[in-house]
Amino acid sequence: MTRSSARSVANVVLISAGVAAAYVVITTPPLRRLAASGLRIWLGASVPVYVVSQVREAWLQSARTA
């Protein structure tokens, strides 16, 4: 088996596992609630951190040109 075909097989296996896991989470109400609350926490934490880092980077870049 060549490297590219092995990589393709691995990608298909990972995609299949991801689809199966998503199906189980979507069809099981307790897991769906857990995933929704995790998504809210993740978005609530990562989006403000991203915005603050972008503002800081813009601030630093504007100071260099002045």
URTARA-V758883 format. One record per residue. N is the residue number from 1. RES is the residue in one letter. PSI is psi in whole degrees, -180 to 180 (none if undefined). OMEGA is omega in degrees with one decimal (* if undefined). NEAR is the number of other ideal C-beta (glycine too) atoms within 10 Angstrom. Layout:
n:N res:RES psi:PSI omega:OMEGA near:NEAR
n:N res:RES psi:PSI omega:OMEGA near:NEAR
//
This chain:
n:1 res:M psi:131 omega:-180.0 near:8
n:2 res:T psi:167 omega:-178.6 near:7
n:3 res:R psi:-41 omega:-177.6 near:7
n:4 res:S psi:-37 omega:177.9 near:8
n:5 res:S psi:-35 omega:175.9 near:9
n:6 res:A psi:-40 omega:178.2 near:10
n:7 res:R psi:-39 omega:178.5 near:11
n:8 res:S psi:-42 omega:178.1 near:12
n:9 res:V psi:-42 omega:178.9 near:11
n:10 res:A psi:-40 omega:178.1 near:10
n:11 res:N psi:-41 omega:178.7 near:10
n:12 res:V psi:-42 omega:179.2 near:10
n:13 res:V psi:-44 omega:-179.9 near:10
n:14 res:L psi:-40 omega:178.1 near:10
n:15 res:I psi:-42 omega:178.5 near:10
n:16 res:S psi:-42 omega:178.8 near:10
n:17 res:A psi:-39 omega:178.3 near:10
n:18 res:G psi:-42 omega:178.5 near:10
n:19 res:V psi:-42 omega:179.0 near:10
n:20 res:A psi:-43 omega:178.8 near:10
n:21 res:A psi:-41 omega:178.3 near:11
n:22 res:A psi:-40 omega:178.4 near:11
n:23 res:Y psi:-44 omega:-179.8 near:10
n:24 res:V psi:-42 omega:-179.3 near:11
n:25 res:V psi:-42 omega:-178.1 near:14
n:26 res:I psi:-36 omega:-175.7 near:11
n:27 res:T psi:-6 omega:179.1 near:9
n:28 res:T psi:110 omega:-174.4 near:12
n:29 res:P psi:-43 omega:179.6 near:8
n:30 res:P psi:-38 omega:178.1 near:8
n:31 res:L psi:-35 omega:177.9 near:13
n:32 res:R psi:-43 omega:177.7 near:13
n:33 res:R psi:-41 omega:178.4 near:10
n:34 res:L psi:-43 omega:179.1 near:12
n:35 res:A psi:-40 omega:179.7 near:14
n:36 res:A psi:-43 omega:179.3 near:11
n:37 res:S psi:-37 omega:175.9 near:10
n:38 res:G psi:-39 omega:177.7 near:10
n:39 res:L psi:-41 omega:178.0 near:10
n:40 res:R psi:-42 omega:179.3 near:10
n:41 res:I psi:-44 omega:-178.8 near:10
n:42 res:W psi:-46 omega:179.1 near:10
n:43 res:L psi:-36 omega:179.3 near:10
n:44 res:G psi:-24 omega:-179.9 near:9
n:45 res:A psi:-41 omega:-171.6 near:10
n:46 res:S psi:-35 omega:-178.8 near:10
n:47 res:V psi:-49 omega:177.3 near:10
n:48 res:P psi:-37 omega:178.2 near:10
n:49 res:V psi:-41 omega:178.0 near:9
n:50 res:Y psi:-45 omega:-179.3 near:10
n:51 res:V psi:-44 omega:179.9 near:10
n:52 res:V psi:-42 omega:179.3 near:10
n:53 res:S psi:-37 omega:177.5 near:10
n:54 res:Q psi:-40 omega:177.7 near:10
n:55 res:V psi:-42 omega:178.9 near:10
n:56 res:R psi:-44 omega:179.2 near:10
n:57 res:E psi:-42 omega:177.6 near:10
n:58 res:A psi:-39 omega:178.4 near:10
n:59 res:W psi:-46 omega:179.9 near:9
n:60 res:L psi:-41 omega:179.4 near:9
n:61 res:Q psi:-38 omega:-179.6 near:9
n:62 res:S psi:-30 omega:179.4 near:9
n:63 res:A psi:-30 omega:-178.8 near:8
n:64 res:R psi:-34 omega:-176.8 near:6
n:65 res:T psi:-19 omega:-175.8 near:5
n:66 res:A psi:none omega:* near:4
//
